[in-house]
Amino acid sequence: MTHIHRTNNDDISAYIHIPFCEHICYYCDFNKVFIEGQPVDEYIEALLKEAQLLQEQYPAANSKTLYVGGGTPTSLSASQLDRLLSGLREIMPFTEGEFTVEANPGDLTADKLDVMKNYGVNRLSMGVQTFDNRLLKKIGRKHTAEDVYQTIALLEEKAFSNVSIDLIYALPGQSLESFRDTVKRALELDLPHYSLYSLILENKTMFMNWVRRGKLQLPDQELEAQMFLETIEAMTKAGRQQYEVSNFAAPGFESQHNLVYWNNENYYGIGAGASGYLGNLRYKNHGPIQHYLKPLKEQQLPVIEEEILTRKAQIEEEMFLGLRKLSGVEKQKFYQKFNCSLGDIYQEKIDQLVAEELVVETPEALVLTQKGLFRGNDVFEQFLIEEMS
């Protein structure tokens, strides 16, 4: 990998990608494969080899957060999970902090949870999507609402309290009633963290093909906006504060790992198709598993693309990512990072957006208004820099 300009950044979080699934959902565009017949054990060894090489070449004093995502990490057997997590704990300089594993309702077993507990996993993120069984079937999920309740009961039994669930709204054929029922049931579980995403139609997914061929009706934008608004109201009422466009948490339970992304801080991306950000370098790994395994056999990092970010690109990313947080872009942090003030670069744009009631400027920060939240991309576009002197 290119020699990179390192800031005095001792903390580097890590995202670890497990591309295996027992089942492929119709809306998914992440790098994943059906687990049957895959070289899972070999893949785990390669992952750990990559983690080792990264530590040697771009050492971190501390891993602030670890996040094992997918795919479906819980599609691994308990012994495979044991190998992965024990290896990560040996290699990564993680002592304390947030250690998250993504899980599918129905895949979690007592022995897998024991393995996680044993290696310090202290947060679980579950892909629930909806509590409407008819819709779950329609989007190709293999779990049911009942599986969710059983899994939550198991988590309580094992004293796993820091649990987050993902929900998707604006699903095909989803009525406002069905959506309200899902939010109500989700909040009745009284979990500390919820993520709610609108269904983004990715290319190459079965969904996209169905929509193009007119076989699938998605809720219109007005209904989607209504669902978003009602989510914010219901979550706030239940004491779950919106701290980022799609994320809601009880105080103190904000996802520390996701804040690394939104604060534009450094992280390793480990695994097939994973992306990382080190110093001023963004990189992406080979996606297909065999292409990923090959360089690692030769002690090489499996990087397929890399981009050294210019100062202009770093400033733009700081704005796009930071504005997603409800606390916004902090002026002092911006100055510390770029040695110039927000106003030096953007004052004219800021004044215009304030006049349109899309952002609010305080002495400390620049923050989206609720109107701005609903029109995020229009606002973010305004922070592309034409020319930088």
N, C-alpha and C positions, 0 to 999 in steps of 0.2 A: 504494500500500500504506500502511496505517496508519503513523503515526509511532511508532517503537518505542523502548523504553528500551534503550539500548546499554550493555552492561557495557564495561569497558576491555579488550574482547576484540579484539586485533589479528589473531589467527589465525582465518580462516574457511575451512574445507575446502569442497569442492564435489563434489556428485553431479550428473552430466550424463546425462540419459536419452535413449537412442536407441530409439524404440518399434518399429523395424522388425524383422521376422523373415522368413526365407525359408519358414517352416513354423511352424505353431502346435501346440505340444505339448498333449496332452489335460489335463494337470494344472495348466496355467498360468493365473494370475489377474492377472498384471502387465498394465500398460497397454501393449498392443502391437497391431500390425496387420500383415497380410501385405504385404510390401514392393512387390509387383507393382503398378505404376500409381500409386504414392504420390509426392507432391512432395518427394522426398528432398533435393534440392539447396536448395529453398526452405526446408525445415525446418532444415537446417544453418545457413543464413544467419540464420534467426529465433532459433535457439539462441544464436548468437554475439551477436545484438542483445540478447537477454535478459541474457546475461553482462555486456555493456557497461553496460546500464541498472542492473543490480545494483551494479556497481562504482562507478557515479556516485552512486547513492542510498544505498548501504550499503557504503562502501568498506572493503576489508580491507587491512591492511599486508602480510599474507602469506597465501598458501593453503598450509596445511600438507600437505594431501593432495588429490589429484584422483582421481575415480573415474568412469569412463565405463561405464555399465551399460545394461541393456535388459530386454526386447527382445534384439537381437543386434547389438552394435556392429560385429562383423566381417561383418555382411551388407552393410555399406557397401563400395563399391569402393575400391581403393587411393587414387584421386584424391579421392574424397569424404572418406576418412579423413584425407588430407593437409590438405584445407581445414579440417576440423573441428579437428584437433590443432594446426595452425599458428595458427588463430584463437584457440584457447583459450590457447596459450602467449603470444600477443600481449596478450590482455586480462587474464588472471588473474595475480595477483602471485605466481606459483609459481616459486621459484628452485630449491629442492631439496626432496626428500622423496619420499613414495610416490605414484607415478602409475600407477594400475591401469586396465587395459581388460579387460572381460569378453569371452570368446571362445568360439565353439563349435568342438568338434573337427571337422575337415573343412572349416571356413570359412577357416582361417588359411592364407595363402600367403606365400611368401618376400617378395614386394613389399609386402604389408601389414605384415609384421614390420619391414621396412626403414624404412617410414614411421614406425612406432611408435618404433623406436630413435632415429630422427632427431629426434623431438620430446621425447625424454626419458621415454617410457613405460618403467618399470622393473619392472612387476609385471603378470602375467597371471592372470586367474581363469577357469578353464574349467569349463563345465557338463558333467560326464561322466555323473552320475546312477547308472549301474551298468555293470558290465562284462559283464552277461548280455544277449547280443544279442536273445534272445527277449523279455526284459522291456523292452528299449529300444524294440522294435517296438510292444509292447503299450501303452507310455505315449506313443507318438507321436513319439519322437525319430527324427531322420533319420540320425544317425550310428551307427556300429558301434564295437565295442571296437577293431577294427583301425585305424579312423580316429584313435582316441585315441593309439595307439602311433606312428602316422605323424606326428601333430602333435607329440608329445613329441620325436621324433627331429629334426624340423625346428627345434624350439625349442633343442635342444642344439646343432645346427649353427650357429644364429644367436646362440649364447651368451646365451640368455635363461634365467637360472637361478632367478629368483624367481617360481615358478609355484605356483598353488593350484588344487586341483580340488574341485568340489562333488559330493557323492554324496547320494542320497536313499535312506533305508531305510524299511521297512514298505510296500513297493510291493505292488500287487495281485498275488497269486500268488507273492510272493517267499518262498522257503524260507530257513531258517537257513543251509543249505549254500550256496545261491546268494549270500546276503549275505556269508558268510565269505569266499567266493572273491573277491568284489568288494573287500573290505577288504584281503585279502592282495595282490591284483594292484595295488591303489592304492599300498600301502606298498612294493611291489617297485620302483615308479617312483622311490622315494626323493626325493620332493618336500618342500620346506620347510613347506608349509601344506596342511591339509585341512579342509573344512567338511562336516559330515554332518547332514542335516536329516531329520526324519521327514516322511512325506508328510502335509501338512496339506490336508484337503479344503476347498477354497475353494468358496463358492457360485458359481454361473454357469459352472463349468467342466464339460466333458463328463464328467469323472470323477464329479463330484458327482451328475449326472443318472443315470449308470450305477449308482452305489451305491444311490441312492434306488429305482431300478427293480429292484434285486436282481440286476443283471447282473454285478456285480463284487464279489469277496470281498477284503476287506483283512485282513492279518494281525491277530490279536487283540492286545489291549493287553499281555498277558503276553509274547507273542513280541516285540512292539515294545520292551518294557523290556529283554528279553534281548539284543536287537540293540544297544541303546544301551549296555548294560553291557559287552558284548564289544568294542564300538568303543573305549570308554575304555581297556579293558585292552590291546587290540592297539596302539593309538596310543601309550600310555604306554611299552609294551615297546619300541616302535620309536623312542623318544626324541622323540615329538611330544607336547608337554604340552598338556593341555586348559586353555586360558586363558579360555574362555567356553563356555557350555553346549554349543554346536554346533561349536566351533572348536578346532583342534589345530595347534600349530606347533613347529618346531624353535626353540630359544632365539634370540631376536632377530628372528624372522620373523613375529611376530604382526602381523595386519593393522592398520596404523596408522589407516586410514580407518574401519574398523568400530569401533575403540576410540574414535574421535570420537563415534560414536552412543552407545556404552555408557557413556562418561564424561559424556554429556549436554552436549556442547560444541556450538558453533555451526557450521552448514554451510549453503551455498546449495543449493537444489534447482533445477536448471536443466533445462528441457525439459517436454514434454507429460506431465501427470499426476505430475510430480515434487513432492516435499515438501521444505521447508526449515525451518530453525530459526535465527532471528536475534534476538539479545537475548532478550526474553521472548515473541517472536512465533513461532508455528508457522503455516506457510502451505502451501497446496496449489495447484498450477497446473491449468488446464483440461486435461482428458484428451484428448478428440477433437482430432485434429490441426488441422482447420480452425478450431475454437474457440480453439486455442492460437495459431495464426498471426495471427488477426484483430487482437487488441489490439496485437501487436508492430508491425504495419504502421503503427499510429497512435502509436508510441513509448510504449506503455503496457505495464506488466508484466502477464503473463497469469494473474494470481492469481484463483482462484475462491472459495477459503475462507481465512479467517484467524482465528486464535484467540490472544488475548493471555492468556498463562498467569498465573494467580494464583500467589502464593507457595506456597499449598497444593499446587497442581497441579505446580509445579516440584519440590517436595520429594518428592511421590509418584513422579514420573518418575525422579528421582535414585535412588530405592530400587529401582524395577522394573528399570531399566536396569543400575544398578551391581551388583545381586545376580546378574545373568547372568554377570558376570566371576568367575573363580575366586578373584581377589584381593579380591572383594567391595566393599562400600561403605567407603571410607576415612574414618575419623572426622575427621581433621584437615581434609581437603578439604571435607567436609560443613560443618564449622564455618566455614571460610573463605567458603563460598558463602552460607550462610544465617544466620550469626552466632548460631547456637545449636547445642547439641550434639545428637547423635542421641538420647541418653538423655532429653533434655528433652522430646522429642516421643513417643518410642517405647519407653521403658524397660520398661513393663508388657508390651507386645507381644513385645519381645525376650526377656524372661525366660520368657514362655510358650513361644515357639518354641524356645528353648534347652532347656527341659524336655522338649519333644517331639522333641528331637534333629534338628530341621530346620535350625537355624543354629548357628554357633559365634561367640561374641563374644570377640575378643581386645582388648588395650589399643588396637590400631591400627585394627581393622576389624570389620565384620560380614560373615560369609561363610556361604554355603549348605554344609550337609553333603552327603554323597553321597545320603542319603535325601531331603534337601531339593531336590537337583538333579532327582530323578525326580518331585518333586511341586511343581515351580517355581511354577505358577499358584496353587496353594493357598497357598503362602508369600507370593507377591506381594500377593495379596488382603488379607493381614493389614496391609499398610502403607497402605491407604486411610485417610485421616484423617477421622474423623467430624466433629469440629469443631476449628477452630483458634482459640485465643484471640487 
